[in-house]
Amino acid sequence: MRTFTIEPLHAPSMEACRLRIDNLTKPIYSLATLELIAERFAGILANPQPNHLQYGVLVVAADHLVDGPQNSQHGRESYAAIKRFNDGRTATQGAASKLQAPVHVVNIGLEQDTTDLTNIDQKVIRKGSHFFGVEPVISCDELEEALELGFTYAEKLHKAGLQVVAIGNIGERAFLDSLVTTATITGCAYDDILVHTECGPTIEQRAAHIHSFVDRFNIAVDDWSALSESERRDAVLHLLHVAGGLDIAFLTGFILGAASHRMAVVFDNAVTGAAVLAAVTIEPLVKDYIFPSAAYEEPIHKEQCRFLGVKPCLHYNLQIDEALGSTMGLSIIDASMHMLNDMKTFVEAEVKAAEDGAGKGRQKNKE
């Protein structure tokens, strides 16, 4: 994996931004999350008053477990989904257009051939990941190629002027790889993030079944904090090699690359969340550049957010992935920019701040 440098947030810009926010014509701290988002973007961009952000969307396509017993569709659903993007008929593209956010869709690993789809970036590494009950999901060379491609797209979107990118995925059977990646990094038990079903094996039986497949690959880490930086990176790469899949590896590289270019990333579901966990574990400073969006009832996603200490803003009970949740999250960031720039301070509006109010000492009047 290539080397990269991620800088801490720019504290002076954050302090100046916070002072402006505290002096906007509203009760101090009353806009909560919008205030925190604006303050963090000041630190990301090293600009006390960021405005008119350039948004974009990146969707990566890859199928999972193609040689496993669950593969009955053989990529037909994934092909239908990516064709909708090719034809410009998705809710994601509709939401992105409102923010003038270009949507980039790249196929790195769908089982079906997509060369007939001319609006899709064709970067196929292999046609779907393996089932880890047979062998590691991708080879070490395929892992390196997926990571490098993610870095390349981070550079590409940065050069295009994007400052915030919503990420998403298309692909079948990503659940199991996301589950194993998440549990290994957070330390939770498989039992805690598996969903009860009315028929078939119990949660305990399913957890034991998964263990029987993956334990022989030695991916468990007793204490991530006890590892050195290089040991932590190598452990994450081994995990992605065994159970991550092409899309999670690609997105991990993209997130690391984006943060190194001071680009923010918005994530939503279990697949994008697994990549966030991997990137943050490799380089903890990445967390400052990551924003959650939609809330899902799915236990894997909940565990990811718990571990990261973040709370999604949007509660729409979405039943679709394909970057829709993260794209809608861009609207929250845009709202925070409008708050920061369209609202006036007490001095600008020539409104007198209460001298004995909650903002005493922070809110200034015109001298």
C-alpha positions in Angstrom: 0.0 0.0 0.0 1.3 3.4 -0.9 2.4 5.9 1.8 0.3 8.9 2.6 0.2 11.8 5.1 -3.0 12.9 6.9 -2.8 16.2 8.7 -4.8 17.1 11.9 -7.6 19.6 11.6 -6.5 23.3 11.4 -7.2 24.4 15.0 -7.0 28.3 14.4 -9.6 28.1 11.6 -11.9 26.1 13.8 -11.5 28.6 16.7 -12.3 31.5 14.4 -15.3 29.6 12.9 -16.6 28.8 16.3 -16.4 32.4 17.4 -18.5 33.4 14.3 -21.0 30.7 15.0 -21.4 31.8 18.6 -22.1 35.3 17.4 -24.8 34.4 14.9 -28.2 35.9 15.6 -29.6 32.8 17.5 -29.4 31.4 21.0 -25.8 30.2 21.5 -25.3 26.5 20.7 -28.9 26.2 19.5 -28.2 24.7 16.1 -26.2 21.8 17.6 -25.0 19.4 14.8 -25.0 22.1 12.1 -22.6 24.1 14.2 -20.3 21.2 14.8 -20.3 20.3 11.1 -19.4 23.9 10.0 -16.7 24.1 12.7 -15.1 20.8 11.5 -15.1 21.9 7.9 -13.2 25.0 8.9 -10.6 22.7 10.3 -10.7 20.3 7.3 -10.3 23.1 4.7 -8.1 25.4 7.0 -10.6 28.2 6.2 -12.5 30.0 9.1 -15.5 30.5 6.9 -15.9 27.8 4.2 -18.6 28.4 1.7 -19.9 27.0 -1.7 -18.4 23.5 -1.2 -18.0 21.3 -4.2 -19.8 18.0 -3.7 -19.5 14.7 -5.4 -20.7 11.0 -5.2 -18.7 7.9 -5.7 -20.3 4.5 -6.1 -18.2 1.3 -6.4 -19.7 -1.9 -7.7 -18.6 -5.4 -6.7 -20.3 -8.7 -5.9 -19.3 -11.0 -3.0 -19.2 -14.8 -2.4 -19.6 -15.6 -6.1 -18.4 -19.2 -5.5 -20.4 -19.7 -2.3 -23.7 -21.6 -1.8 -25.7 -18.3 -1.5 -25.1 -17.2 -5.1 -28.3 -17.9 -6.9 -28.7 -14.6 -8.8 -25.2 -14.6 -10.3 -25.1 -10.8 -10.4 -28.4 -10.2 -12.2 -29.6 -7.8 -9.5 -26.3 -6.0 -9.4 -26.4 -5.6 -13.2 -29.9 -4.1 -13.1 -28.8 -1.7 -10.4 -25.7 -0.4 -12.2 -27.7 -0.2 -15.5 -30.1 2.2 -13.8 -27.0 4.4 -13.0 -25.8 4.1 -16.6 -29.3 5.3 -17.8 -29.4 8.1 -15.2 -32.6 6.7 -13.5 -31.6 6.5 -9.8 -32.8 8.4 -6.7 -29.1 8.9 -5.9 -28.5 10.8 -9.1 -31.7 12.8 -8.6 -30.6 13.9 -5.1 -27.1 14.6 -6.3 -28.3 16.9 -9.1 -29.9 19.2 -6.5 -26.4 19.9 -5.1 -24.8 19.9 -8.6 -22.8 16.9 -7.4 -21.3 14.7 -10.2 -21.9 11.0 -9.7 -19.0 8.6 -10.5 -19.8 4.9 -10.8 -17.0 2.4 -11.1 -17.3 -1.3 -11.6 -14.3 -3.2 -10.1 -15.9 -6.6 -9.5 -19.4 -7.3 -10.6 -20.0 -10.9 -11.7 -21.9 -9.8 -14.8 -20.1 -8.2 -17.8 -20.9 -4.5 -17.9 -18.8 -3.4 -20.9 -22.0 -2.4 -22.8 -22.7 0.3 -20.1 -20.8 3.3 -21.6 -21.4 5.7 -18.7 -19.8 3.4 -16.1 -16.0 3.4 -15.4 -14.8 -0.1 -16.2 -12.0 -1.0 -13.8 -12.7 -4.7 -13.2 -10.2 -6.4 -11.0 -12.0 -9.8 -10.9 -15.6 -10.8 -11.3 -16.6 -11.0 -7.7 -14.9 -11.9 -4.5 -14.5 -15.5 -3.3 -16.4 -17.1 -0.4 -14.0 -17.3 2.5 -15.2 -20.7 3.3 -13.2 -21.7 0.3 -10.2 -19.3 0.3 -9.5 -15.6 1.1 -12.0 -13.4 -0.6 -9.3 -11.7 -2.8 -5.6 -12.3 -3.4 -2.9 -10.0 -2.0 -2.3 -8.7 -5.5 -6.0 -8.0 -6.0 -6.1 -6.3 -2.6 -3.2 -4.0 -3.5 -4.8 -3.2 -6.9 -8.2 -2.3 -5.2 -6.4 -0.1 -2.6 -4.4 1.6 -5.3 -7.4 2.2 -7.4 -9.1 3.8 -4.4 -6.2 6.2 -3.9 -6.3 7.0 -7.7 -9.9 8.0 -7.5 -9.2 10.2 -4.5 -6.6 12.0 -6.5 -8.9 12.2 -9.5 -11.8 13.8 -7.6 -9.5 16.1 -5.7 -8.0 17.4 -8.9 -11.6 17.9 -10.1 -12.1 20.3 -7.2 -14.3 18.2 -5.0 -14.2 18.9 -1.3 -16.9 16.4 0.0 -17.6 13.0 -1.5 -20.6 10.8 -0.6 -19.6 7.1 -1.0 -21.8 4.1 -1.8 -21.8 0.6 -3.2 -23.6 -1.8 -5.6 -23.3 -5.5 -5.2 -24.8 -8.7 -4.0 -24.1 -10.7 -0.8 -21.9 -8.0 0.9 -23.5 -8.7 4.3 -21.1 -11.5 5.5 -17.9 -9.7 4.6 -19.1 -6.5 6.2 -20.1 -8.4 9.3 -16.7 -10.2 9.7 -14.8 -7.0 9.0 -16.8 -5.0 11.5 -16.7 -7.6 14.3 -12.9 -8.1 13.9 -12.2 -4.4 14.2 -14.7 -3.5 16.9 -14.2 -6.6 18.9 -17.9 -7.4 19.2 -19.2 -10.9 18.9 -20.8 -12.2 15.7 -23.9 -13.1 17.9 -24.4 -9.4 18.7 -24.7 -8.2 15.1 -26.5 -11.1 13.5 -30.3 -10.8 13.0 -32.7 -13.3 14.3 -34.7 -15.2 11.6 -37.9 -17.2 12.1 -36.6 -20.2 10.3 -33.3 -21.8 9.8 -30.3 -22.0 12.1 -30.2 -19.9 15.3 -28.0 -16.9 15.8 -25.6 -19.0 17.8 -25.4 -21.7 15.2 -24.8 -19.1 12.4 -22.1 -17.5 14.5 -20.3 -20.8 15.1 -20.6 -21.5 11.3 -18.9 -18.2 10.4 -16.1 -18.9 13.0 -15.5 -22.3 11.4 -14.7 -20.6 8.1 -12.6 -17.6 9.3 -10.8 -18.6 12.4 -8.3 -20.7 10.5 -7.1 -17.5 8.8 -6.0 -16.0 12.1 -7.7 -12.6 11.6 -8.6 -12.0 15.3 -6.8 -9.2 17.1 -6.9 -9.2 20.9 -6.0 -5.5 21.4 -5.7 -3.2 18.4 -4.3 -0.4 20.7 -1.3 -2.6 21.6 -0.2 -2.8 18.0 2.3 -0.5 16.4 1.3 1.6 13.4 2.8 -0.8 11.0 1.4 -3.9 12.8 -2.1 -2.3 12.8 -1.9 -1.6 9.1 -0.7 -5.1 8.3 -3.5 -6.6 10.5 -6.1 -4.6 8.6 -4.7 -5.5 5.2 -4.7 -9.2 6.2 -8.4 -8.8 7.3 -9.3 -7.2 4.0 -7.5 -10.0 2.1 -9.3 -12.7 4.0 -12.8 -11.2 4.4 -13.1 -7.7 3.1 -13.9 -7.9 -0.6 -13.0 -5.7 -3.5 -15.4 -2.8 -2.7 -14.4 -2.5 1.0 -10.7 -2.5 0.0 -11.3 0.1 -2.8 -13.2 2.4 -0.4 -10.6 2.0 2.3 -8.0 3.3 -0.2 -10.3 6.0 -1.3 -11.0 7.2 2.2 -7.3 7.3 3.2 -6.5 9.1 0.0 -9.4 11.6 0.4 -8.3 12.5 3.9 -4.7 13.0 2.7 -6.1 15.6 0.3 -8.2 17.2 3.0 -11.4 16.0 1.4 -14.4 15.0 3.6 -16.2 11.7 3.1 -19.9 10.9 3.9 -20.8 7.3 4.5 -24.0 5.4 5.2 -24.4 1.7 5.2 -22.6 -1.4 6.5 -20.3 -1.7 3.5 -19.2 1.9 3.5 -19.0 1.7 7.3 -16.7 -1.3 7.1 -14.3 0.7 4.9 -14.4 3.6 7.3 -13.5 1.3 10.2 -10.6 -0.1 8.2 -9.3 3.3 7.2 -9.7 4.7 10.7 -7.9 1.7 12.2 -5.0 2.2 9.8 -4.8 5.9 10.4 -6.9 7.3 13.4 -6.8 10.9 12.1 -9.1 9.8 9.2 -12.0 10.0 11.7 -11.9 13.8 11.6 -12.7 13.7 7.9 -15.6 11.3 8.1 -19.3 12.2 8.4 -22.2 9.8 9.0 -25.5 10.3 7.2 -28.5 8.0 7.3 -29.4 5.8 10.3 -30.2 2.2 9.6 -31.8 -0.3 11.9 -29.2 -2.9 10.7 -27.1 -4.1 13.6 -23.8 -4.0 11.7 -24.3 -0.3 10.9 -25.3 0.4 14.5 -22.1 -1.3 15.8 -20.0 0.7 13.4 -21.4 4.0 14.5 -21.1 3.0 18.2 -17.5 2.1 17.7 -16.8 5.4 15.8 -18.7 7.4 18.3 -20.9 9.1 15.7 -24.6 9.6 15.3 -26.3 9.6 11.9 -28.5 12.6 11.2 -31.1 11.3 8.9 -33.9 8.8 10.0 -35.7 7.9 6.8 -35.9 4.1 7.2 -34.2 3.7 3.8 -34.4 0.3 2.2 -31.9 1.0 -0.6 -28.1 1.4 -0.7 -26.4 2.7 -3.8 -25.1 5.8 -2.0 -28.6 7.3 -1.5 -28.2 7.7 2.2 -24.8 9.3 2.0 -25.9 11.6 -0.9 -28.8 12.8 1.2 -26.2 13.5 3.9 -24.6 16.1 1.7 -27.7 18.2 2.2 -27.0 18.4 6.0 -23.5 19.7 5.2 -24.9 22.2 2.7 -27.4 23.4 5.4 -24.5 24.0 7.8 -22.7 26.1 5.2 -25.9 28.2 4.7 -26.1 28.7 8.5 -22.5 29.8 8.6 -22.6 32.2 5.7 -26.2 33.3 5.2 -27.0 34.1 8.8 -25.6 37.4 10.2 -23.7 38.0 13.4 -25.1 40.4 16.0 -22.7 43.0 14.7 -23.5 42.5 11.0 -27.2 42.6 11.7 -26.9 45.5 14.1 -28.8 43.5 16.7 -27.9 43.8 20.4 -26.9 40.6 22.1 -28.2 40.0 25.6 -25.4 41.1 28.0 -26.6 38.7 30.7 -27.6 35.8 28.3 -26.1 32.4 27.9 -23.6 33.7 25.4 -22.1 36.3 27.8 -18.4 36.5 27.1 -18.7 35.1 23.6 -21.3 37.2 21.9 -20.2 40.6 20.9 -22.1 43.9 20.3 -21.0 46.6 17.9 -18.6 49.0 19.7 
